């Protein structure tokens, strides 16, 4: 793929994101036309429509797109580092740690004190999980062995799942329902403040992962090859692991645990346009943004007036793709 063709494809994916965003804003309990949306974005037209667009649907669509981009970019990075096409953003137990933090806040009754408590608790839990896994890997050897990281992630994830089950067992019915709903993912509480904070964190992190495109290409071939070609293997691994893990941690803190975005989107890009991570990471981010925004739109309207957890929608897409991928690899 030439640089020019790559730029053209990225622009096309960017246009797709905009189209999906507009569609997400239009679709809902109160159907709107494209003209209604454009006028509301300018602060003109019916005041109720302006409030629906600017205070409810637009911030929700922006947060969904940012989370989708974060998860997809993180998943592409882990697949390169671990040289495993089935790797995904929660590979180091990030989702389990975040869930422990959020569920603990809900069960202990402190979540109702302020809207930021559950996301903050989830982020702290995710950071604890990342540090724990990296410390386990470092205790085995000075270099970050991918096999040890995978094993440490599996062990940490199992421990966190046990903690979640214990907390849910001791919770009341309302806390149980709230915790389970959070773990399945939702953008119902999205706001401009959440979108702004997450964008400040998310955009530079994705840019950093995109900048690692060439080293990731070499790492995907093999660590020895990358080292012979002048790549600082351990520094690249630590940087990429840290940024991708923290990006996934922030995404979970904002939206809950949403599966399959980080697994499926890089594969769609890879199957369509190849395995060059200089293109694959930004393309996965854009496709992930469009996909998760569309999935959230479906979650809002598919069972109206009830709202589905967005993780249910992504699972209905991701599970068949995952099965197809396994069958393709073993064929």
C-alpha positions as CSV (number, residue, x, y, z in Angstrom):
1,X,0.0,0.0,0.0
2,X,1.4,3.4,-1.0
3,X,1.3,6.3,1.5
4,X,-1.1,8.2,-0.8
5,X,-3.6,5.3,-1.0
6,X,-3.3,4.8,2.8
7,X,-4.2,8.5,3.3
8,X,-7.2,8.2,0.9
9,X,-8.5,5.1,2.8
10,X,-8.1,6.9,6.2
11,X,-10.0,9.9,4.8
12,X,-12.7,7.5,3.7
13,X,-12.9,5.9,7.1
14,X,-13.1,9.4,8.6
15,X,-16.1,10.2,6.4
16,X,-17.7,7.0,7.5
17,X,-17.3,8.0,11.2
18,X,-19.0,11.4,10.5
19,X,-21.9,9.7,8.6
20,X,-22.4,7.2,11.5
21,X,-22.3,10.1,14.0
22,X,-25.0,12.0,12.1
23,X,-27.1,8.9,11.8
24,X,-26.7,8.2,15.5
25,X,-27.9,11.7,16.3
26,X,-30.9,11.5,14.0
27,X,-32.2,8.1,15.2
28,X,-34.0,7.8,18.5
29,X,-37.3,8.1,20.3
30,X,-37.7,11.5,18.7
31,X,-36.8,11.0,15.0
32,X,-34.9,14.0,13.4
33,X,-34.0,14.9,9.9
34,X,-30.5,15.8,8.8
35,X,-31.6,19.4,8.5
36,X,-32.9,19.4,12.1
37,X,-29.5,18.0,13.3
38,X,-27.5,20.6,11.4
39,X,-29.7,23.5,12.7
40,X,-29.5,22.2,16.2
41,X,-25.7,22.0,16.1
42,X,-25.7,25.7,15.2
43,X,-28.1,26.4,18.1
44,X,-31.0,27.2,15.8
45,X,-34.5,25.7,15.4
46,X,-36.8,24.2,18.0
47,X,-35.4,24.5,21.6
48,X,-36.4,20.9,22.4
49,X,-34.6,19.6,19.4
50,X,-31.5,21.7,20.2
51,X,-31.5,20.2,23.7
52,X,-31.9,16.6,22.5
53,X,-29.0,17.0,19.9
54,X,-26.5,19.1,21.9
55,X,-27.0,17.8,25.4
56,X,-28.1,14.1,24.9
57,X,-27.3,12.5,21.6
58,X,-24.2,14.3,20.4
59,X,-22.1,13.8,23.6
60,X,-23.2,10.2,23.8
61,X,-22.2,9.6,20.2
62,X,-18.8,11.3,20.7
63,X,-18.0,9.2,23.8
64,X,-19.0,6.0,22.0
65,X,-16.8,6.9,19.0
66,X,-13.8,7.7,21.3
67,X,-14.2,4.5,23.3
68,X,-14.5,2.5,20.0
69,X,-11.3,4.1,18.7
70,X,-9.5,3.5,22.0
71,X,-10.4,-0.2,22.2
72,X,-9.7,-0.9,18.5
73,X,-6.3,0.9,18.6
74,X,-5.4,-0.9,21.8
75,X,-6.4,-4.3,20.4
76,X,-4.3,-3.8,17.2
77,X,-1.3,-2.9,19.4
78,X,-1.6,-6.0,21.5
79,X,-2.0,-8.2,18.5
80,X,1.3,-6.9,17.2
81,X,3.2,-7.2,20.4
82,X,1.9,-10.6,21.3
83,X,2.1,-11.8,17.7
84,X,-1.3,-13.3,18.4
85,X,-4.3,-12.4,16.2
86,X,-6.7,-13.3,19.0
87,X,-5.3,-10.8,21.5
88,X,-7.6,-8.1,22.7
89,X,-7.5,-4.9,24.9
90,X,-8.4,-6.7,28.1
91,X,-5.6,-9.3,27.7
92,X,-3.7,-8.1,30.9
93,X,-6.8,-8.3,33.2
94,X,-7.7,-4.7,32.7
95,X,-11.4,-5.4,32.5
96,X,-11.4,-7.5,35.6
97,X,-9.5,-4.9,37.6
98,X,-11.8,-2.1,36.4
99,X,-14.9,-4.2,37.2
100,X,-13.7,-4.9,40.7
101,X,-13.3,-1.2,41.3
102,X,-16.7,-0.2,39.8
103,X,-18.6,-3.1,41.4
104,X,-17.0,-2.3,44.8
105,X,-18.1,1.3,44.6
106,X,-21.7,0.2,43.6
107,X,-22.0,-2.5,46.3
108,X,-20.6,-0.3,49.1
109,X,-23.2,2.4,48.3
110,X,-20.7,5.2,47.5
111,X,-21.5,5.3,43.8
112,X,-24.6,7.4,44.4
113,X,-22.7,10.3,46.0
114,X,-21.3,11.6,42.6
115,X,-21.4,10.6,39.0
116,X,-17.6,10.4,38.7
117,X,-17.1,7.9,41.5
118,X,-17.8,4.7,39.5
119,X,-15.5,5.7,36.6
120,X,-12.8,6.8,39.0
121,X,-13.1,3.5,40.9
122,X,-13.0,1.5,37.7
123,X,-9.9,3.4,36.4
124,X,-8.1,2.8,39.8
125,X,-9.0,-0.9,39.6
126,X,-7.7,-1.1,36.1
127,X,-4.4,0.6,37.0
128,X,-4.0,-1.9,39.9
129,X,-4.5,-4.8,37.5
130,X,-1.9,-3.4,35.0
131,X,0.7,-2.8,37.7
132,X,0.1,-6.3,39.2
133,X,0.5,-8.1,35.9
134,X,3.6,-6.1,35.0
135,X,5.1,-6.8,38.4
136,X,4.5,-10.5,38.1
137,X,6.2,-10.5,34.7
138,X,9.1,-8.4,36.0
139,X,9.7,-10.8,38.9
140,X,10.3,-13.6,36.4
141,X,12.9,-11.8,34.4
142,X,14.2,-8.4,33.4
143,X,12.8,-8.6,29.9
144,X,9.0,-8.5,29.3
145,X,8.3,-12.0,28.1
146,X,5.0,-12.1,26.2
147,X,4.2,-15.6,27.3
148,X,4.7,-14.6,31.0
149,X,2.5,-11.5,30.5
150,X,-0.3,-13.7,29.0
151,X,-0.1,-16.1,31.9
152,X,-0.1,-13.3,34.4
153,X,-3.0,-11.7,32.7
154,X,-5.0,-14.9,32.9
155,X,-4.2,-15.5,36.5
156,X,-5.0,-11.9,37.5
157,X,-8.3,-12.0,35.5
158,X,-9.4,-15.2,37.3
159,X,-8.6,-13.6,40.7
160,X,-10.6,-10.4,39.8
161,X,-13.5,-12.5,38.6
162,X,-13.6,-14.2,42.0
163,X,-13.6,-10.8,43.7
164,X,-16.5,-9.7,41.5
165,X,-18.5,-12.8,42.3
166,X,-17.9,-12.3,46.0
167,X,-19.0,-8.7,45.9
168,X,-22.1,-9.5,43.9
169,X,-23.0,-12.3,46.3
170,X,-22.9,-9.8,49.2
171,X,-24.9,-7.1,47.4
172,X,-28.6,-6.3,47.5
173,X,-30.9,-6.6,44.4
174,X,-30.6,-3.0,43.2
175,X,-26.8,-3.0,43.6
176,X,-26.6,-6.3,41.8
177,X,-28.6,-5.1,38.9
178,X,-26.6,-1.8,38.6
179,X,-23.3,-3.7,38.8
180,X,-24.2,-6.2,36.1
181,X,-25.6,-3.5,33.8
182,X,-22.3,-1.6,34.2
183,X,-20.2,-4.6,33.4
184,X,-22.2,-5.1,30.1
185,X,-21.4,-1.6,28.9
186,X,-23.5,1.5,28.5
187,X,-23.2,5.1,27.3
188,X,-26.4,6.2,29.0
189,X,-24.7,8.6,31.4
190,X,-22.5,10.3,28.8
191,X,-21.9,14.0,29.1
192,X,-19.7,16.7,27.6
193,X,-17.4,16.7,30.6
194,X,-16.8,13.0,30.3
195,X,-16.3,13.4,26.5
196,X,-13.8,16.2,27.0
197,X,-11.8,14.5,29.7
198,X,-11.6,11.2,27.8
199,X,-10.7,13.0,24.6
200,X,-7.8,14.8,26.3
201,X,-6.5,11.4,27.4
202,X,-7.5,9.2,24.4
203,X,-6.4,11.3,21.4
204,X,-2.7,11.7,22.4
205,X,-2.5,8.0,23.4
206,X,-3.8,6.9,20.0
207,X,-1.4,9.2,18.3
208,X,1.4,7.7,20.4
209,X,0.4,4.2,19.2
210,X,0.2,5.3,15.6
211,X,3.8,6.7,15.9
212,X,4.9,3.2,17.0
213,X,3.7,1.8,13.6
214,X,7.1,1.0,12.2
215,X,8.5,-0.7,15.4
216,X,5.2,-2.6,15.7
217,X,5.7,-3.9,12.1
218,X,9.1,-5.2,13.1
219,X,7.9,-6.6,16.4
220,X,5.2,-8.5,14.6
221,X,7.9,-10.3,12.6
222,X,10.0,-11.2,15.7
223,X,11.9,-9.5,18.5
224,X,15.3,-10.6,17.3
225,X,14.7,-9.3,13.9
226,X,13.5,-6.0,15.3
227,X,16.6,-5.7,17.5
228,X,18.9,-6.4,14.6
229,X,17.2,-3.6,12.6
230,X,17.8,-1.1,15.3
231,X,14.6,-1.2,17.3
232,X,14.9,-0.8,21.1
233,X,12.8,-3.8,21.7
234,X,12.3,-3.6,25.5
235,X,11.5,0.2,25.4
236,X,9.0,-0.3,22.5
237,X,7.3,-3.2,24.3
238,X,7.1,-1.3,27.6
239,X,5.8,1.9,25.9
240,X,3.3,0.1,23.8
241,X,2.1,-2.2,26.6
242,X,1.7,0.8,28.9
243,X,-0.1,3.1,26.5
244,X,-2.4,0.4,25.1
245,X,-3.3,-0.9,28.6
246,X,-3.9,2.6,30.0
247,X,-6.0,3.4,27.0
248,X,-8.1,0.3,27.5
249,X,-8.4,1.2,31.2
250,X,-9.7,4.6,30.5
251,X,-12.2,3.2,28.0
252,X,-13.5,0.7,30.6
253,X,-13.8,3.5,33.2
254,X,-15.9,5.6,30.8
255,X,-18.2,2.9,29.4
256,X,-17.9,-0.4,31.3
257,X,-16.7,-3.6,29.8
258,X,-17.5,-3.8,26.0
259,X,-16.1,-6.8,24.3
260,X,-15.0,-7.7,20.8
261,X,-14.4,-4.2,19.5
262,X,-10.6,-4.5,20.0
263,X,-10.6,-8.1,18.6
264,X,-12.8,-7.7,15.6
265,X,-11.9,-4.2,14.2
266,X,-8.2,-4.8,13.6
267,X,-9.1,-8.1,11.8
268,X,-11.5,-6.4,9.5
269,X,-8.8,-3.8,8.5
270,X,-6.2,-6.6,8.2
271,X,-8.4,-8.7,6.0
272,X,-9.3,-5.7,3.8
273,X,-6.0,-3.8,3.5
274,X,-3.1,-5.9,4.9
275,X,-0.9,-5.9,8.0
276,X,1.0,-2.7,7.9
277,X,0.6,-1.3,11.4
278,X,1.4,2.3,10.2
279,X,-2.0,2.1,8.6
280,X,-3.7,-0.6,10.6
281,X,-3.6,1.2,14.0
282,X,-5.3,4.5,12.8
283,X,-7.6,2.6,10.4
284,X,-8.7,0.3,13.3
285,X,-9.3,3.3,15.5
286,X,-11.6,5.0,12.9
287,X,-13.4,1.8,12.1
288,X,-13.8,1.1,15.8
289,X,-15.3,4.5,16.3
290,X,-17.8,4.0,13.6
291,X,-18.7,0.5,14.7
292,X,-19.3,1.3,18.4
293,X,-21.3,4.4,17.6
294,X,-23.5,2.2,15.3
295,X,-23.7,-0.5,18.0
296,X,-24.8,2.1,20.6
297,X,-27.5,3.4,18.3
298,X,-28.8,-0.1,17.8
299,X,-28.7,-0.6,21.6
300,X,-30.8,2.5,22.1
301,X,-33.6,1.7,19.6
302,X,-33.7,-2.1,19.1
303,X,-35.8,-2.7,22.2
304,X,-37.2,0.8,22.8
305,X,-38.3,2.0,25.3
306,X,-35.9,-0.4,27.0
307,X,-32.2,0.2,26.3
308,X,-29.9,-2.8,25.7
309,X,-26.4,-2.9,27.1
310,X,-24.1,-2.0,24.2
311,X,-22.0,-5.1,25.1
312,X,-24.9,-7.3,24.0
313,X,-24.9,-5.8,20.5
314,X,-21.1,-6.0,20.1
315,X,-21.2,-9.6,21.2
316,X,-23.9,-10.5,18.7
317,X,-21.5,-9.3,16.0
318,X,-18.2,-10.4,17.6
319,X,-19.0,-14.0,18.5
320,X,-19.9,-15.1,15.0
321,X,-16.8,-13.3,13.6
322,X,-14.7,-14.9,16.3
323,X,-16.0,-18.4,15.4
324,X,-15.4,-17.7,11.7
325,X,-11.9,-16.5,12.5
326,X,-11.0,-19.7,14.4
327,X,-12.4,-21.9,11.7
328,X,-10.4,-19.9,9.1
329,X,-7.2,-20.4,11.1
330,X,-7.7,-24.1,11.5
331,X,-8.8,-24.7,7.9
